[in-house]
Amino acid sequence: MSDATDLATAATSDDVAVGLRAAAALRLLAERLEEVQVARARRQGWSWQEISGSLGVSKQAVHKKYAGRVSAQPTEED
């Protein structure tokens, strides 16, 4: 289950085991996407307050979760 379309379909499966595996995979995908975007925002100069507002969480929560995991240094992809 790596394709997003397949995951979305599996998440609505009548087979509970399939649905739960898809839900777990989607949660992991969402976490990875969030981390990528937080890192990108930091490299583009966004404050923790701006990021937290976009994510709908407190500044303290986003800082605690990502401060040691993302860099504010630009990369070739930015």
mmCIF file of the N, C-alpha and C atoms, coordinates in Angstrom:
data_MODEL
# 
_entry.id   MODEL 
# 
loop_
_atom_site.group_PDB 
_atom_site.id 
_atom_site.type_symbol 
_atom_site.label_atom_id 
_atom_site.label_alt_id 
_atom_site.label_comp_id 
_atom_site.label_asym_id 
_atom_site.label_entity_id 
_atom_site.label_seq_id 
_atom_site.pdbx_PDB_ins_code 
_atom_site.Cartn_x 
_atom_site.Cartn_y 
_atom_site.Cartn_z 
_atom_site.occupancy 
_atom_site.B_iso_or_equiv 
_atom_site.pdbx_formal_charge 
_atom_site.auth_seq_id 
_atom_site.auth_comp_id 
_atom_site.auth_asym_id 
_atom_site.auth_atom_id 
_atom_site.pdbx_PDB_model_num 
ATOM 1   N N  . MET A 1 1  ? 0.826   -1.193 0.000  1.00 0.00 ? 1  MET A N  1 
ATOM 2   C CA . MET A 1 1  ? 0.000   0.000  0.000  1.00 0.00 ? 1  MET A CA 1 
ATOM 3   C C  . MET A 1 1  ? 0.861   1.245  0.000  1.00 0.00 ? 1  MET A C  1 
ATOM 4   N N  . SER A 1 2  ? 1.390   1.640  -1.131 1.00 0.00 ? 2  SER A N  1 
ATOM 5   C CA . SER A 1 2  ? 2.215   2.835  -1.146 1.00 0.00 ? 2  SER A CA 1 
ATOM 6   C C  . SER A 1 2  ? 1.578   3.956  -1.948 1.00 0.00 ? 2  SER A C  1 
ATOM 7   N N  . ASP A 1 3  ? 0.696   3.633  -2.860 1.00 0.00 ? 3  ASP A N  1 
ATOM 8   C CA . ASP A 1 3  ? 0.051   4.644  -3.675 1.00 0.00 ? 3  ASP A CA 1 
ATOM 9   C C  . ASP A 1 3  ? -1.065  5.319  -2.875 1.00 0.00 ? 3  ASP A C  1 
ATOM 10  N N  . ALA A 1 4  ? -1.081  6.643  -2.883 1.00 0.00 ? 4  ALA A N  1 
ATOM 11  C CA . ALA A 1 4  ? -2.058  7.390  -2.082 1.00 0.00 ? 4  ALA A CA 1 
ATOM 12  C C  . ALA A 1 4  ? -3.491  7.043  -2.454 1.00 0.00 ? 4  ALA A C  1 
ATOM 13  N N  . THR A 1 5  ? -3.753  6.829  -3.726 1.00 0.00 ? 5  THR A N  1 
ATOM 14  C CA . THR A 1 5  ? -5.109  6.474  -4.161 1.00 0.00 ? 5  THR A CA 1 
ATOM 15  C C  . THR A 1 5  ? -5.510  5.120  -3.600 1.00 0.00 ? 5  THR A C  1 
ATOM 16  N N  . ASP A 1 6  ? -4.590  4.168  -3.661 1.00 0.00 ? 6  ASP A N  1 
ATOM 17  C CA . ASP A 1 6  ? -4.868  2.848  -3.096 1.00 0.00 ? 6  ASP A CA 1 
ATOM 18  C C  . ASP A 1 6  ? -5.101  2.931  -1.594 1.00 0.00 ? 6  ASP A C  1 
ATOM 19  N N  . LEU A 1 7  ? -4.329  3.771  -0.918 1.00 0.00 ? 7  LEU A N  1 
ATOM 20  C CA . LEU A 1 7  ? -4.507  3.938  0.527  1.00 0.00 ? 7  LEU A CA 1 
ATOM 21  C C  . LEU A 1 7  ? -5.871  4.522  0.855  1.00 0.00 ? 7  LEU A C  1 
ATOM 22  N N  . ALA A 1 8  ? -6.265  5.520  0.095  1.00 0.00 ? 8  ALA A N  1 
ATOM 23  C CA . ALA A 1 8  ? -7.573  6.145  0.342  1.00 0.00 ? 8  ALA A CA 1 
ATOM 24  C C  . ALA A 1 8  ? -8.693  5.142  0.126  1.00 0.00 ? 8  ALA A C  1 
ATOM 25  N N  . THR A 1 9  ? -8.572  4.326  -0.905 1.00 0.00 ? 9  THR A N  1 
ATOM 26  C CA . THR A 1 9  ? -9.582  3.303  -1.170 1.00 0.00 ? 9  THR A CA 1 
ATOM 27  C C  . THR A 1 9  ? -9.578  2.263  -0.056 1.00 0.00 ? 9  THR A C  1 
ATOM 28  N N  . ALA A 1 10 ? -8.390  1.813  0.342  1.00 0.00 ? 10 ALA A N  1 
ATOM 29  C CA . ALA A 1 10 ? -8.281  0.808  1.389  1.00 0.00 ? 10 ALA A CA 1 
ATOM 30  C C  . ALA A 1 10 ? -8.824  1.314  2.721  1.00 0.00 ? 10 ALA A C  1 
ATOM 31  N N  . ALA A 1 11 ? -8.686  2.607  2.975  1.00 0.00 ? 11 ALA A N  1 
ATOM 32  C CA . ALA A 1 11 ? -9.146  3.180  4.243  1.00 0.00 ? 11 ALA A CA 1 
ATOM 33  C C  . ALA A 1 11 ? -10.655 3.054  4.415  1.00 0.00 ? 11 ALA A C  1 
ATOM 34  N N  . THR A 1 12 ? -11.375 2.907  3.314  1.00 0.00 ? 12 THR A N  1 
ATOM 35  C CA . THR A 1 12 ? -12.832 2.778  3.397  1.00 0.00 ? 12 THR A CA 1 
ATOM 36  C C  . THR A 1 12 ? -13.288 1.332  3.200  1.00 0.00 ? 12 THR A C  1 
ATOM 37  N N  . SER A 1 13 ? -12.346 0.412  3.238  1.00 0.00 ? 13 SER A N  1 
ATOM 38  C CA . SER A 1 13 ? -12.650 -1.000 3.036  1.00 0.00 ? 13 SER A CA 1 
ATOM 39  C C  . SER A 1 13 ? -13.584 -1.530 4.114  1.00 0.00 ? 13 SER A C  1 
ATOM 40  N N  . ASP A 1 14 ? -14.444 -2.473 3.715  1.00 0.00 ? 14 ASP A N  1 
ATOM 41  C CA . ASP A 1 14 ? -15.293 -3.163 4.692  1.00 0.00 ? 14 ASP A CA 1 
ATOM 42  C C  . ASP A 1 14 ? -14.477 -4.140 5.536  1.00 0.00 ? 14 ASP A C  1 
ATOM 43  N N  . ASP A 1 15 ? -13.294 -4.509 5.043  1.00 0.00 ? 15 ASP A N  1 
ATOM 44  C CA . ASP A 1 15 ? -12.393 -5.381 5.786  1.00 0.00 ? 15 ASP A CA 1 
ATOM 45  C C  . ASP A 1 15 ? -11.655 -4.509 6.802  1.00 0.00 ? 15 ASP A C  1 
ATOM 46  N N  . VAL A 1 16 ? -11.975 -4.688 8.050  1.00 0.00 ? 16 VAL A N  1 
ATOM 47  C CA . VAL A 1 16 ? -11.433 -3.835 9.112  1.00 0.00 ? 16 VAL A CA 1 
ATOM 48  C C  . VAL A 1 16 ? -9.903  -3.884 9.158  1.00 0.00 ? 16 VAL A C  1 
ATOM 49  N N  . ALA A 1 17 ? -9.320  -5.039 8.960  1.00 0.00 ? 17 ALA A N  1 
ATOM 50  C CA . ALA A 1 17 ? -7.858  -5.157 8.991  1.00 0.00 ? 17 ALA A CA 1 
ATOM 51  C C  . ALA A 1 17 ? -7.239  -4.313 7.889  1.00 0.00 ? 17 ALA A C  1 
ATOM 52  N N  . VAL A 1 18 ? -7.816  -4.350 6.707  1.00 0.00 ? 18 VAL A N  1 
ATOM 53  C CA . VAL A 1 18 ? -7.320  -3.539 5.589  1.00 0.00 ? 18 VAL A CA 1 
ATOM 54  C C  . VAL A 1 18 ? -7.485  -2.061 5.908  1.00 0.00 ? 18 VAL A C  1 
ATOM 55  N N  . GLY A 1 19 ? -8.642  -1.688 6.418  1.00 0.00 ? 19 GLY A N  1 
ATOM 56  C CA . GLY A 1 19 ? -8.906  -0.290 6.757  1.00 0.00 ? 19 GLY A CA 1 
ATOM 57  C C  . GLY A 1 19 ? -7.968  0.248  7.820  1.00 0.00 ? 19 GLY A C  1 
ATOM 58  N N  . LEU A 1 20 ? -7.701  -0.554 8.836  1.00 0.00 ? 20 LEU A N  1 
ATOM 59  C CA . LEU A 1 20 ? -6.806  -0.112 9.905  1.00 0.00 ? 20 LEU A CA 1 
ATOM 60  C C  . LEU A 1 20 ? -5.373  0.019  9.413  1.00 0.00 ? 20 LEU A C  1 
ATOM 61  N N  . ARG A 1 21 ? -4.908  -0.917 8.590  1.00 0.00 ? 21 ARG A N  1 
ATOM 62  C CA . ARG A 1 21 ? -3.558  -0.793 8.028  1.00 0.00 ? 21 ARG A CA 1 
ATOM 63  C C  . ARG A 1 21 ? -3.450  0.455  7.167  1.00 0.00 ? 21 ARG A C  1 
ATOM 64  N N  . ALA A 1 22 ? -4.494  0.730  6.397  1.00 0.00 ? 22 ALA A N  1 
ATOM 65  C CA . ALA A 1 22 ? -4.484  1.929  5.556  1.00 0.00 ? 22 ALA A CA 1 
ATOM 66  C C  . ALA A 1 22 ? -4.479  3.186  6.408  1.00 0.00 ? 22 ALA A C  1 
ATOM 67  N N  . ALA A 1 23 ? -5.264  3.199  7.481  1.00 0.00 ? 23 ALA A N  1 
ATOM 68  C CA . ALA A 1 23 ? -5.296  4.361  8.370  1.00 0.00 ? 23 ALA A CA 1 
ATOM 69  C C  . ALA A 1 23 ? -3.916  4.608  8.983  1.00 0.00 ? 23 ALA A C  1 
ATOM 70  N N  . ALA A 1 24 ? -3.239  3.547  9.386  1.00 0.00 ? 24 ALA A N  1 
ATOM 71  C CA . ALA A 1 24 ? -1.893  3.687  9.957  1.00 0.00 ? 24 ALA A CA 1 
ATOM 72  C C  . ALA A 1 24 ? -0.913  4.216  8.913  1.00 0.00 ? 24 ALA A C  1 
ATOM 73  N N  . ALA A 1 25 ? -1.006  3.702  7.690  1.00 0.00 ? 25 ALA A N  1 
ATOM 74  C CA . ALA A 1 25 ? -0.113  4.156  6.620  1.00 0.00 ? 25 ALA A CA 1 
ATOM 75  C C  . ALA A 1 25 ? -0.380  5.619  6.273  1.00 0.00 ? 25 ALA A C  1 
ATOM 76  N N  . LEU A 1 26 ? -1.648  6.022  6.260  1.00 0.00 ? 26 LEU A N  1 
ATOM 77  C CA . LEU A 1 26 ? -1.985  7.422  5.976  1.00 0.00 ? 26 LEU A CA 1 
ATOM 78  C C  . LEU A 1 26 ? -1.483  8.345  7.083  1.00 0.00 ? 26 LEU A C  1 
ATOM 79  N N  . ARG A 1 27 ? -1.573  7.890  8.319  1.00 0.00 ? 27 ARG A N  1 
ATOM 80  C CA . ARG A 1 27 ? -1.072  8.696  9.443  1.00 0.00 ? 27 ARG A CA 1 
ATOM 81  C C  . ARG A 1 27 ? 0.435   8.902  9.298  1.00 0.00 ? 27 ARG A C  1 
ATOM 82  N N  . LEU A 1 28 ? 1.164   7.857  8.955  1.00 0.00 ? 28 LEU A N  1 
ATOM 83  C CA . LEU A 1 28 ? 2.611   7.957  8.761  1.00 0.00 ? 28 LEU A CA 1 
ATOM 84  C C  . LEU A 1 28 ? 2.934   8.897  7.608  1.00 0.00 ? 28 LEU A C  1 
ATOM 85  N N  . LEU A 1 29 ? 2.196   8.782  6.526  1.00 0.00 ? 29 LEU A N  1 
ATOM 86  C CA . LEU A 1 29 ? 2.393   9.665  5.375  1.00 0.00 ? 29 LEU A CA 1 
ATOM 87  C C  . LEU A 1 29 ? 2.155   11.121 5.764  1.00 0.00 ? 29 LEU A C  1 
ATOM 88  N N  . ALA A 1 30 ? 1.094   11.375 6.503  1.00 0.00 ? 30 ALA A N  1 
ATOM 89  C CA . ALA A 1 30 ? 0.786   12.747 6.934  1.00 0.00 ? 30 ALA A CA 1 
ATOM 90  C C  . ALA A 1 30 ? 1.896   13.297 7.821  1.00 0.00 ? 30 ALA A C  1 
ATOM 91  N N  . GLU A 1 31 ? 2.430   12.477 8.721  1.00 0.00 ? 31 GLU A N  1 
ATOM 92  C CA . GLU A 1 31 ? 3.530   12.910 9.586  1.00 0.00 ? 31 GLU A CA 1 
ATOM 93  C C  . GLU A 1 31 ? 4.758   13.275 8.761  1.00 0.00 ? 31 GLU A C  1 
ATOM 94  N N  . ARG A 1 32 ? 5.081   12.452 7.779  1.00 0.00 ? 32 ARG A N  1 
ATOM 95  C CA . ARG A 1 32 ? 6.248   12.736 6.935  1.00 0.00 ? 32 ARG A CA 1 
ATOM 96  C C  . ARG A 1 32 ? 6.045   14.013 6.123  1.00 0.00 ? 32 ARG A C  1 
ATOM 97  N N  . LEU A 1 33 ? 4.851   14.175 5.570  1.00 0.00 ? 33 LEU A N  1 
ATOM 98  C CA . LEU A 1 33 ? 4.563   15.385 4.791  1.00 0.00 ? 33 LEU A CA 1 
ATOM 99  C C  . LEU A 1 33 ? 4.648   16.635 5.658  1.00 0.00 ? 33 LEU A C  1 
ATOM 100 N N  . GLU A 1 34 ? 4.125   16.548 6.884  1.00 0.00 ? 34 GLU A N  1 
ATOM 101 C CA . GLU A 1 34 ? 4.183   17.684 7.788  1.00 0.00 ? 34 GLU A CA 1 
ATOM 102 C C  . GLU A 1 34 ? 5.631   18.045 8.102  1.00 0.00 ? 34 GLU A C  1 
ATOM 103 N N  . GLU A 1 35 ? 6.464   17.053 8.371  1.00 0.00 ? 35 GLU A N  1 
ATOM 104 C CA . GLU A 1 35 ? 7.860   17.333 8.690  1.00 0.00 ? 35 GLU A CA 1 
ATOM 105 C C  . GLU A 1 35 ? 8.580   17.985 7.512  1.00 0.00 ? 35 GLU A C  1 
ATOM 106 N N  . VAL A 1 36 ? 8.328   17.508 6.306  1.00 0.00 ? 36 VAL A N  1 
ATOM 107 C CA . VAL A 1 36 ? 8.939   18.096 5.107  1.00 0.00 ? 36 VAL A CA 1 
ATOM 108 C C  . VAL A 1 36 ? 8.534   19.565 4.976  1.00 0.00 ? 36 VAL A C  1 
ATOM 109 N N  . GLN A 1 37 ? 7.262   19.862 5.181  1.00 0.00 ? 37 GLN A N  1 
ATOM 110 C CA . GLN A 1 37 ? 6.782   21.230 5.013  1.00 0.00 ? 37 GLN A CA 1 
ATOM 111 C C  . GLN A 1 37 ? 7.246   22.143 6.148  1.00 0.00 ? 37 GLN A C  1 
ATOM 112 N N  . VAL A 1 38 ? 7.336   21.623 7.356  1.00 0.00 ? 38 VAL A N  1 
ATOM 113 C CA . VAL A 1 38 ? 7.869   22.424 8.464  1.00 0.00 ? 38 VAL A CA 1 
ATOM 114 C C  . VAL A 1 38 ? 9.326   22.776 8.186  1.00 0.00 ? 38 VAL A C  1 
ATOM 115 N N  . ALA A 1 39 ? 10.095  21.797 7.736  1.00 0.00 ? 39 ALA A N  1 
ATOM 116 C CA . ALA A 1 39 ? 11.502  22.068 7.410  1.00 0.00 ? 39 ALA A CA 1 
ATOM 117 C C  . ALA A 1 39 ? 11.598  23.104 6.295  1.00 0.00 ? 39 ALA A C  1 
ATOM 118 N N  . ARG A 1 40 ? 10.775  22.978 5.284  1.00 0.00 ? 40 ARG A N  1 
ATOM 119 C CA . ARG A 1 40 ? 10.791  23.932 4.174  1.00 0.00 ? 40 ARG A CA 1 
ATOM 120 C C  . ARG A 1 40 ? 10.417  25.338 4.669  1.00 0.00 ? 40 ARG A C  1 
ATOM 121 N N  . ALA A 1 41 ? 9.417   25.413 5.518  1.00 0.00 ? 41 ALA A N  1 
ATOM 122 C CA . ALA A 1 41 ? 9.000   26.716 6.054  1.00 0.00 ? 41 ALA A CA 1 
ATOM 123 C C  . ALA A 1 41 ? 10.125  27.358 6.860  1.00 0.00 ? 41 ALA A C  1 
ATOM 124 N N  . ARG A 1 42 ? 10.800  26.568 7.686  1.00 0.00 ? 42 ARG A N  1 
ATOM 125 C CA . ARG A 1 42 ? 11.909  27.110 8.485  1.00 0.00 ? 42 ARG A CA 1 
ATOM 126 C C  . ARG A 1 42 ? 13.036  27.613 7.586  1.00 0.00 ? 42 ARG A C  1 
ATOM 127 N N  . ARG A 1 43 ? 13.353  26.853 6.531  1.00 0.00 ? 43 ARG A N  1 
ATOM 128 C CA . ARG A 1 43 ? 14.414  27.286 5.614  1.00 0.00 ? 43 ARG A CA 1 
ATOM 129 C C  . ARG A 1 43 ? 14.020  28.556 4.867  1.00 0.00 ? 43 ARG A C  1 
ATOM 130 N N  . GLN A 1 44 ? 12.719  28.781 4.711  1.00 0.00 ? 44 GLN A N  1 
ATOM 131 C CA . GLN A 1 44 ? 12.258  29.993 4.036  1.00 0.00 ? 44 GLN A CA 1 
ATOM 132 C C  . GLN A 1 44 ? 12.042  31.145 5.015  1.00 0.00 ? 44 GLN A C  1 
ATOM 133 N N  . GLY A 1 45 ? 12.429  30.930 6.264  1.00 0.00 ? 45 GLY A N  1 
ATOM 134 C CA . GLY A 1 45 ? 12.388  32.008 7.241  1.00 0.00 ? 45 GLY A CA 1 
ATOM 135 C C  . GLY A 1 45 ? 11.116  32.134 8.061  1.00 0.00 ? 45 GLY A C  1 
ATOM 136 N N  . TRP A 1 46 ? 10.233  31.162 7.973  1.00 0.00 ? 46 TRP A N  1 
ATOM 137 C CA . TRP A 1 46 ? 9.006   31.211 8.767  1.00 0.00 ? 46 TRP A CA 1 
ATOM 138 C C  . TRP A 1 46 ? 9.336   31.062 10.243 1.00 0.00 ? 46 TRP A C  1 
ATOM 139 N N  . SER A 1 47 ? 8.597   31.763 11.077 1.00 0.00 ? 47 SER A N  1 
ATOM 140 C CA . SER A 1 47 ? 8.747   31.627 12.521 1.00 0.00 ? 47 SER A CA 1 
ATOM 141 C C  . SER A 1 47 ? 7.951   30.408 12.988 1.00 0.00 ? 47 SER A C  1 
ATOM 142 N N  . TRP A 1 48 ? 8.285   29.959 14.210 1.00 0.00 ? 48 TRP A N  1 
ATOM 143 C CA . TRP A 1 48 ? 7.516   28.857 14.786 1.00 0.00 ? 48 TRP A CA 1 
ATOM 144 C C  . TRP A 1 48 ? 6.058   29.275 14.956 1.00 0.00 ? 48 TRP A C  1 
ATOM 145 N N  . GLN A 1 49 ? 5.816   30.541 15.238 1.00 0.00 ? 49 GLN A N  1 
ATOM 146 C CA . GLN A 1 49 ? 4.442   31.048 15.404 1.00 0.00 ? 49 GLN A CA 1 
ATOM 147 C C  . GLN A 1 49 ? 3.674   30.943 14.091 1.00 0.00 ? 49 GLN A C  1 
ATOM 148 N N  . GLU A 1 50 ? 4.292   31.310 12.972 1.00 0.00 ? 50 GLU A N  1 
ATOM 149 C CA . GLU A 1 50 ? 3.630   31.210 11.667 1.00 0.00 ? 50 GLU A CA 1 
ATOM 150 C C  . GLU A 1 50 ? 3.322   29.759 11.304 1.00 0.00 ? 50 GLU A C  1 
ATOM 151 N N  . ILE A 1 51 ? 4.291   28.889 11.571 1.00 0.00 ? 51 ILE A N  1 
ATOM 152 C CA . ILE A 1 51 ? 4.091   27.472 11.267 1.00 0.00 ? 51 ILE A CA 1 
ATOM 153 C C  . ILE A 1 51 ? 2.970   26.899 12.126 1.00 0.00 ? 51 ILE A C  1 
ATOM 154 N N  . SER A 1 52 ? 2.996   27.207 13.406 1.00 0.00 ? 52 SER A N  1 
ATOM 155 C CA . SER A 1 52 ? 1.978   26.671 14.310 1.00 0.00 ? 52 SER A CA 1 
ATOM 156 C C  . SER A 1 52 ? 0.588   27.152 13.919 1.00 0.00 ? 52 SER A C  1 
ATOM 157 N N  . GLY A 1 53 ? 0.488   28.395 13.475 1.00 0.00 ? 53 GLY A N  1 
ATOM 158 C CA . GLY A 1 53 ? -0.807  28.911 13.041 1.00 0.00 ? 53 GLY A CA 1 
ATOM 159 C C  . GLY A 1 53 ? -1.340  28.163 11.833 1.00 0.00 ? 53 GLY A C  1 
ATOM 160 N N  . SER A 1 54 ? -0.460  27.828 10.908 1.00 0.00 ? 54 SER A N  1 
ATOM 161 C CA . SER A 1 54 ? -0.871  27.085 9.715  1.00 0.00 ? 54 SER A CA 1 
ATOM 162 C C  . SER A 1 54 ? -1.271  25.655 10.049 1.00 0.00 ? 54 SER A C  1 
ATOM 163 N N  . LEU A 1 55 ? -0.640  25.084 11.065 1.00 0.00 ? 55 LEU A N  1 
ATOM 164 C CA . LEU A 1 55 ? -0.953  23.708 11.459 1.00 0.00 ? 55 LEU A CA 1 
ATOM 165 C C  . LEU A 1 55 ? -2.101  23.627 12.460 1.00 0.00 ? 55 LEU A C  1 
ATOM 166 N N  . GLY A 1 56 ? -2.468  24.756 13.037 1.00 0.00 ? 56 GLY A N  1 
ATOM 167 C CA . GLY A 1 56 ? -3.564  24.759 14.006 1.00 0.00 ? 56 GLY A CA 1 
ATOM 168 C C  . GLY A 1 56 ? -3.173  24.179 15.360 1.00 0.00 ? 56 GLY A C  1 
ATOM 169 N N  . VAL A 1 57 ? -1.902  24.352 15.723 1.00 0.00 ? 57 VAL A N  1 
ATOM 170 C CA . VAL A 1 57 ? -1.416  23.889 17.024 1.00 0.00 ? 57 VAL A CA 1 
ATOM 171 C C  . VAL A 1 57 ? -0.685  25.030 17.696 1.00 0.00 ? 57 VAL A C  1 
ATOM 172 N N  . SER A 1 58 ? -0.304  24.836 18.945 1.00 0.00 ? 58 SER A N  1 
ATOM 173 C CA . SER A 1 58 ? 0.415   25.898 19.650 1.00 0.00 ? 58 SER A CA 1 
ATOM 174 C C  . SER A 1 58 ? 1.859   25.987 19.164 1.00 0.00 ? 58 SER A C  1 
ATOM 175 N N  . LYS A 1 59 ? 2.434   27.162 19.345 1.00 0.00 ? 59 LYS A N  1 
ATOM 176 C CA . LYS A 1 59 ? 3.834   27.367 18.988 1.00 0.00 ? 59 LYS A CA 1 
ATOM 177 C C  . LYS A 1 59 ? 4.722   26.414 19.785 1.00 0.00 ? 59 LYS A C  1 
ATOM 178 N N  . GLN A 1 60 ? 4.399   26.219 21.048 1.00 0.00 ? 60 GLN A N  1 
ATOM 179 C CA . GLN A 1 60 ? 5.192   25.338 21.886 1.00 0.00 ? 60 GLN A CA 1 
ATOM 180 C C  . GLN A 1 60 ? 5.139   23.898 21.377 1.00 0.00 ? 60 GLN A C  1 
ATOM 181 N N  . ALA A 1 61 ? 3.967   23.457 20.924 1.00 0.00 ? 61 ALA A N  1 
ATOM 182 C CA . ALA A 1 61 ? 3.825   22.083 20.447 1.00 0.00 ? 61 ALA A CA 1 
ATOM 183 C C  . ALA A 1 61 ? 4.649   21.843 19.193 1.00 0.00 ? 61 ALA A C  1 
ATOM 184 N N  . VAL A 1 62 ? 4.582   22.765 18.236 1.00 0.00 ? 62 VAL A N  1 
ATOM 185 C CA . VAL A 1 62 ? 5.331   22.575 16.992 1.00 0.00 ? 62 VAL A CA 1 
ATOM 186 C C  . VAL A 1 62 ? 6.833   22.710 17.239 1.00 0.00 ? 62 VAL A C  1 
ATOM 187 N N  . HIS A 1 63 ? 7.223   23.611 18.098 1.00 0.00 ? 63 HIS A N  1 
ATOM 188 C CA . HIS A 1 63 ? 8.646   23.780 18.410 1.00 0.00 ? 63 HIS A CA 1 
ATOM 189 C C  . HIS A 1 63 ? 9.189   22.529 19.102 1.00 0.00 ? 63 HIS A C  1 
ATOM 190 N N  . LYS A 1 64 ? 8.447   22.016 20.064 1.00 0.00 ? 64 LYS A N  1 
ATOM 191 C CA . LYS A 1 64 ? 8.879   20.818 20.789 1.00 0.00 ? 64 LYS A CA 1 
ATOM 192 C C  . LYS A 1 64 ? 9.027   19.632 19.837 1.00 0.00 ? 64 LYS A C  1 
ATOM 193 N N  . LYS A 1 65 ? 8.099   19.516 18.901 1.00 0.00 ? 65 LYS A N  1 
ATOM 194 C CA . LYS A 1 65 ? 8.101   18.372 17.989 1.00 0.00 ? 65 LYS A CA 1 
ATOM 195 C C  . LYS A 1 65 ? 9.214   18.451 16.953 1.00 0.00 ? 65 LYS A C  1 
ATOM 196 N N  . TYR A 1 66 ? 9.504   19.649 16.443 1.00 0.00 ? 66 TYR A N  1 
ATOM 197 C CA . TYR A 1 66 ? 10.392  19.768 15.290 1.00 0.00 ? 66 TYR A CA 1 
ATOM 198 C C  . TYR A 1 66 ? 11.711  20.508 15.511 1.00 0.00 ? 66 TYR A C  1 
ATOM 199 N N  . ALA A 1 67 ? 11.876  21.210 16.594 1.00 0.00 ? 67 ALA A N  1 
ATOM 200 C CA . ALA A 1 67 ? 13.067  22.053 16.754 1.00 0.00 ? 67 ALA A CA 1 
ATOM 201 C C  . ALA A 1 67 ? 14.367  21.281 16.583 1.00 0.00 ? 67 ALA A C  1 
ATOM 202 N N  . GLY A 1 68 ? 14.442  20.077 17.064 1.00 0.00 ? 68 GLY A N  1 
ATOM 203 C CA . GLY A 1 68 ? 15.667  19.301 16.944 1.00 0.00 ? 68 GLY A CA 1 
ATOM 204 C C  . GLY A 1 68 ? 15.731  18.450 15.687 1.00 0.00 ? 68 GLY A C  1 
ATOM 205 N N  . ARG A 1 69 ? 14.655  18.458 14.885 1.00 0.00 ? 69 ARG A N  1 
ATOM 206 C CA . ARG A 1 69 ? 14.583  17.578 13.723 1.00 0.00 ? 69 ARG A CA 1 
ATOM 207 C C  . ARG A 1 69 ? 14.698  18.287 12.391 1.00 0.00 ? 69 ARG A C  1 
ATOM 208 N N  . VAL A 1 70 ? 14.474  19.592 12.361 1.00 0.00 ? 70 VAL A N  1 
ATOM 209 C CA . VAL A 1 70 ? 14.512  20.311 11.098 1.00 0.00 ? 70 VAL A CA 1 
ATOM 210 C C  . VAL A 1 70 ? 15.558  21.407 11.155 1.00 0.00 ? 70 VAL A C  1 
ATOM 211 N N  . SER A 1 71 ? 16.069  21.742 10.001 1.00 0.00 ? 71 SER A N  1 
ATOM 212 C CA . SER A 1 71 ? 17.093  22.763 9.918  1.00 0.00 ? 71 SER A CA 1 
ATOM 213 C C  . SER A 1 71 ? 16.529  24.021 9.248  1.00 0.00 ? 71 SER A C  1 
ATOM 214 N N  . ALA A 1 72 ? 16.993  25.167 9.698  1.00 0.00 ? 72 ALA A N  1 
ATOM 215 C CA . ALA A 1 72 ? 16.575  26.423 9.082  1.00 0.00 ? 72 ALA A CA 1 
ATOM 216 C C  . ALA A 1 72 ? 17.540  26.818 7.962  1.00 0.00 ? 72 ALA A C  1 
ATOM 217 N N  . GLN A 1 73 ? 18.504  25.946 7.671  1.00 0.00 ? 73 GLN A N  1 
ATOM 218 C CA . GLN A 1 73 ? 19.488  26.230 6.625  1.00 0.00 ? 73 GLN A CA 1 
ATOM 219 C C  . GLN A 1 73 ? 18.919  25.887 5.253  1.00 0.00 ? 73 GLN A C  1 
ATOM 220 N N  . PRO A 1 74 ? 19.120  26.758 4.255  1.00 0.00 ? 74 PRO A N  1 
ATOM 221 C CA . PRO A 1 74 ? 18.632  26.462 2.897  1.00 0.00 ? 74 PRO A CA 1 
ATOM 222 C C  . PRO A 1 74 ? 19.307  25.226 2.322  1.00 0.00 ? 74 PRO A C  1 
ATOM 223 N N  . THR A 1 75 ? 18.561  24.530 1.461  1.00 0.00 ? 75 THR A N  1 
ATOM 224 C CA . THR A 1 75 ? 19.106  23.379 0.747  1.00 0.00 ? 75 THR A CA 1 
ATOM 225 C C  . THR A 1 75 ? 18.941  23.628 -0.740 1.00 0.00 ? 75 THR A C  1 
ATOM 226 N N  . GLU A 1 76 ? 19.510  22.765 -1.560 1.00 0.00 ? 76 GLU A N  1 
ATOM 227 C CA . GLU A 1 76 ? 19.431  22.928 -3.016 1.00 0.00 ? 76 GLU A CA 1 
ATOM 228 C C  . GLU A 1 76 ? 17.997  22.881 -3.515 1.00 0.00 ? 76 GLU A C  1 
ATOM 229 N N  . GLU A 1 77 ? 17.100  22.164 -2.808 1.00 0.00 ? 77 GLU A N  1 
ATOM 230 C CA . GLU A 1 77 ? 15.724  22.051 -3.285 1.00 0.00 ? 77 GLU A CA 1 
ATOM 231 C C  . GLU A 1 77 ? 14.905  23.309 -3.049 1.00 0.00 ? 77 GLU A C  1 
ATOM 232 N N  . ASP A 1 78 ? 15.416  24.251 -2.224 1.00 0.00 ? 78 ASP A N  1 
ATOM 233 C CA . ASP A 1 78 ? 14.668  25.490 -1.947 1.00 0.00 ? 78 ASP A CA 1 
ATOM 234 C C  . ASP A 1 78 ? 15.057  26.594 -2.882 1.00 0.00 ? 78 ASP A C  1 
# 
